[in-house]
Amino acid sequence: MRVAIIGGRLQGVEAAYLAKKAGWKVTLLDKDSSVPAMGLCDTFYCLDVGCHKELKAVLKGVDFIIPALENKQGLEGISQVAKEVDIPLAFDAHAYAISSSKIESNKLFKDIGIPIPCLWPECAFPVIVKPSGASGSQGVCYIKNSQELSRLLDDLGGTSNDLVIQEFSDGPSFSIEVLGFQGTYQALQVTELEMDAKYDCKRVLAPALLSEDLRRQFEHLAVLIAGALNLNGIMDVEVILQQGQFQVLEIDARLPSQTPTAVYKSSGVNMLQLLGKMFTEGQPVELLKVEEAKGTVYEHIWITPDKLEVCGEHIMSEAGPLQLRDDFFGADEAITNYLPGKDAWVATLIVTGENRREAWEKRCEVIARISKELRLGRYVDPSPQF
């Protein structure tokens, strides 16, 4: 199987990693000549997807296409070209159009009775302000009072038309992916999310420590949303647990970053492999029951000459081409720009154990080993390079 991944940043890294785990050949396309996913592909083309003639030529021999970008014009062009060359495109334009607007998503949630954090001005401060069309932590602001909100709105031209303003909730965050095809919907493993100070996800833990009842509630909620979207493809649902009730924060009808790898390492379920099977065979897939999930810790670290810091995934997006390394300072794997002797680098550490506790203990040993090298002012080669 050969997959074309269009977009080489964080979604592209996720797709390329999972594609290689499936044993596929990866063709990567991006207009930037130094994107993070370059080091994880078999063939790279520096190409603007707006150049349809060149895009068609590159896609010859590809079995299916994964878009890993969020540019509306680019996505429309890719959809058009995929139809013309008759190659399956793992993308649901209708579902994506709703999920990529927090305003439209909230309307959908209201229509089907999905709980969300209370919207301003009906809520009290503090509040979270989010651009409607941004994903993840992009543009998110924590606002403590009405004066801060007034100043923010003044800076943005005095209008909140393109913003979502909701009450701030500080409960634990969870995520789940749903696969949908021809009216069949299947929820995958629930993961637990931890955020940095800028509300960017810095760590994914699997399996999530939820009761069976809460897990089933979350699965039901996610499948209900997927059904309302008539989803054909994949989507993720992010929630916060507030006083025993899930409140939906956002949805994204595309292959997400971070959580699919954590789910793969914990449960063995490869979401990209399932997507490929659905779109190339034109039918839903049946998930195998996971008897016992492994504990998994997936997190991002940033090393500078004087400190080690756990940060949100934004630190990986501008790190240049990344490589997959095995047995990285004791971690099972790492996706990193590390080189021996380099004193500033980033890495996504992937650590597993028989359970969450064992995985966390192993993760702490990895951090301690890297910290020791930092104190000594040197780094040895921690692993063979792929």
N, C-alpha and C positions, 0 to 999 in steps of 0.2 A: 504494500500500500504506500502511495506517495501522497502526502498532504501539502497543500500550499497554505502557508500562514501569511496573511497580509497585515503587516504591522509588527514591528520588532521591539516594542517596549514591554511593559510588565505583563500585559495579556499575552503578548507574543512569547515571552519567556515561559509562561505557564503552558501554553499550547505546545511549544517545542519540547519542553521537558516531558510532558505526558506522551507526546507522539514518539519520542525516542524510547520511552518505557514500553510502548506498544510494539516496538520493533519496526516502525515505519521510517521511510525516507522523508526528510523535511526540506521543502523549498520555502525560503523566507524572502519576502519582498518588503522593502521600505525605501522611502525617498532619502532617508538619512543613512549615510555610509558607515556609521559607527553606533548602531543601536545595541542594546543589551543582549538581545536574542541571537545576535550574529554567531556567537561562540557555541550555540547549541544546535545549529542547523547543518545540513549537508551541502546545500547550495544557497547562495545569497545573490539576490539581484537588487541593485540600487536603482529603484524605479518609482516614479510617481504614478499611482494607480489611475490618475486622470488620463494617462497616455494609453488609451484602450487598445490600440494596435499592438503596442509592445507587450501589454498585459496578456493579450490573447496568445501571443507567441510563447511567452513564458509558461503559461498554464497547460500547454500541450503535454499529455502524458500524466497529468495530475488526476487523482481519483476523487478528491473532494477538496473544498476550500473552507478555511476558517478565517473569518475577518477578525482581526485583533486591533481594531482602531475604533474611535468614536466620532470621527468626522462624518457628518451627515451626507455631504456631497460625495465623499469618497465611498461611503457605504452604498449609496444609490448607484454609483458607477460600477462598483464591483457586482452588485446584483444584476445590472444590465448585461455585463460581460459574461457572467456565469450562465445566464439564460442563452446567450448567443453561442457559447461554446459547449453548452449542454453538460456542464459539470455541476454536481450537487454543491450547494452553498449552505453551510450549517448556520443559518441566520433567519430569524423571524422578524421581518421589517415592521409589521403591525405591532407586535408585542414590544419590540425595542422602542418604537415611537412613544408608547405610553410610559414605559419604564424609565426612559431617559429624561422625562419631565416629572419632577417631584410634584408639581401642581396637578398634572393629569393623573399621576399615580394616586394621589390623595383623593381625587374625585372617584376613581375606581374603588378604592378602599371604602369610601363612604357608601357607595352604591351597593356593595356586597356585605357591608357590616363588619369590616375588618378594623379592629382598634388601632389607633395611632396616638402619639402624644398630642395633647390638647394644643390647638392652634391659637396664636395671638390674634386679636386682643382678649380672647376669652380666658387666657391662662395668666398665671402670675409669673414674675421674674424669679430666677434667671431663665433666659431663653437661649435657644440655639438658632442661628440664622444661617440658611443654606441657599446658595444659588439653585434655582429650579433645575437648570440643565447641566449642572456639574455632577461628577461622580466621586464617590469616596469622600475624602476630607477636603477636597478642593474648595476653597473659599468659605469654609465653615468658620463661624465666629461665635464665641460665648459672650453673651451680653447680660450684665448683672442688674441693670436698672433702666428706666425709661430715658434717662439722660444719655446713656451710652447708645441706646437704640436710636435716638434722635440724631446724634452725631454721625452714626453709621449711615443712616438714611440720607442725611444731608450730603455726606461724602459721595453717595451713590446717585445723587441727583434728586433726592427727595421723594422717591417712589419705592414701593415694595412690590410692584407688580410681578417682577421676575424672581422674587424671593419666597422661600418658605420659612416662616417664623413659628417655632414650636417650643413648648415648655421643655426645659432641660430635665432629663431623667438620668439618674446615676446608677441604675442597676446593671447587672451583667449583660453582655451582648452575645448574641448567638447568630449563626448563619446556617442556611440549608440550601442545597441545590435541588431543583426539580427538573426532570426530563419530561418533555411532552411531545407526543406525536400521534396525529390522527385521533385525537380525543382520549388517548391513554396517558395518564400522568403518574409518575413515580418519584417519590421523595427519596433523597439519598441521606447520607450520614449527617447528623447535626455536629457542628463544630463551635467552639467557644472562642470569642475574639477579645483581645486586649489592646487598648489604644494608647498612643503616646499623648503628650500634652497638647498636640494640635489635632487630636481626634483622628489620626491616621493609624491604621491597624499595624501594630508592631509585632504581634504574636498571635498564632493560631494554635489552639489546643484541641486534640481529639483523642478519644471521643468526648463529647461534652458531658459534664457531670450534671445531668438532669434526671429527674424521676421518670419512670416509664410513662406515667400519665402526662407529664408536661411534654415529653418527647412526642407522644402521639398527638397532643394538641397542636404542637408546632407543625408537624407533618400535615395535619388536616388543614391548618390555616394556609400553608404554602401551596398545597394542591388546589385549594379553593381559589386562590389567586391565579394559578396557572390555568385553571379551567375557565375563569372569567376572561382571561386573555386569549383563550383558544390557542395556547402555546404549541408551536412546532419547533422544538429545539431545546435550549437550556436557559434557565434563569436561576438567580439566587435571591433569597429573601433574608434581609438582616433585621433582627428584632432586638428589643431590650426587654428584660424581664423586670416588671415594676409591680411590686406588691402581689406577686403570684400570677400576674397576667402579662401575656406577651403584647407588646405594642410594636407595630411595624415601623421601622425607620426608613427603609428604602428597598426597592427591587431593581434588578438589572437583568434584562433578557439578553444575555450574552455570556460567553465563557468568562467567568471572573478570574481574578488572580488570587493567589495564596491558598484559598480553601480547597480547590481541587487536588493540589499536591498533598495537603495534609490528609484529606480523605483517602487518597490513593495509598499513602504510607500506612495509614491506620487500618483501612478495611480491604485494601487490594482492589477497590473499584476504580477503574480508570474512566473518568467521564468523557474524555476525548475519544477514547476507543469506542464507547457506547454511542456517542454522537456520530462517529464515522459509520458505524454499523447501521444506525437508523437511516441516515441520509443516502448511503450507497445502496442499501437493500430496500428502502422505501417502506419500512414497517417498524412498529415499536420493538424495543428490546425487553427481554425479561431479565430482571436482576436476580443474581444468585444471593441467597441468604448468607449474611456474614455471621458466622457462629461466634467468633470472639475477636473483637477489634484490638489492635495494638495501641498502646499509648504513644502519642506523637506530639512533639513540640517543634513548631516551625516559627522561626523568628529572625529578625534582621539586626545585624550589628554593624556599627561604624567604628573603625579603628583609626585613631590619629596618634601622633607620637606620644601624647601624654594621657590618653584615656580610651576606654572601651565604653561605648554607649549603645543601648538597645533603642532603636528608632523605628518609626513608621516606614512603610515600604517605599516612600518617596526617595529615600537615599539610594535605592537600587536603580532608579529610572535614568539617572544621569551618570552612571558609573562606567559607561562604555561597554564594549563586548564582555560578556560574562562566560565563565567556564563552569562545567559541572565537575566537582572534585569529590573523590571517594575517601572515606576515613579521614575527614578533615579535622585535625586536632582532637580526634575521638568522636566527632559527629558522624553519623552514618553517611551523610552527603552534605555538600555545600554548593551553592551557586554563587560565584564570587569573581572579583577581579584581582584577587590576591596573587602576588608573585613573591618568591623568596627574597627577603631583604627589603621589601617594600614596607614603608612605615605608615602609610595611609591607604586604607582599603575598606571595602564593604563585603559583607557576605550574608546570604540567607542560610542559616543553619537548619538542618533537618535531622532530628534526633528521635529515635523510637526505643520503646521498651515493652516489656510484657504488659504493662499497665501505665496509667498516667503518672503514678508516683515514681516508678522506675525510670520512665522517660525523663521526668523532671530532674531526678538525681543525676542521671547521666548528662543532661544538659548543663547542670551546675558544674560538673567536672570539666566539661568542654570550656565553659567560660573561664574557670579557674586556670586551666592550662594556657589559654590565650592570654589571660591577664598576667600570668607569670612571664611569658615571653615579652610582653609589653614592658614590665618592670625591668627586665634584663636588657631591654633595648635591642633585642634581636628577634628574628623569626627564622626558624628552620623550615625546610620544605616539609609540610605536614602530610603529604599524600602524593601518590602518582597523579599526573595530569592526564585527563582523557583526551 
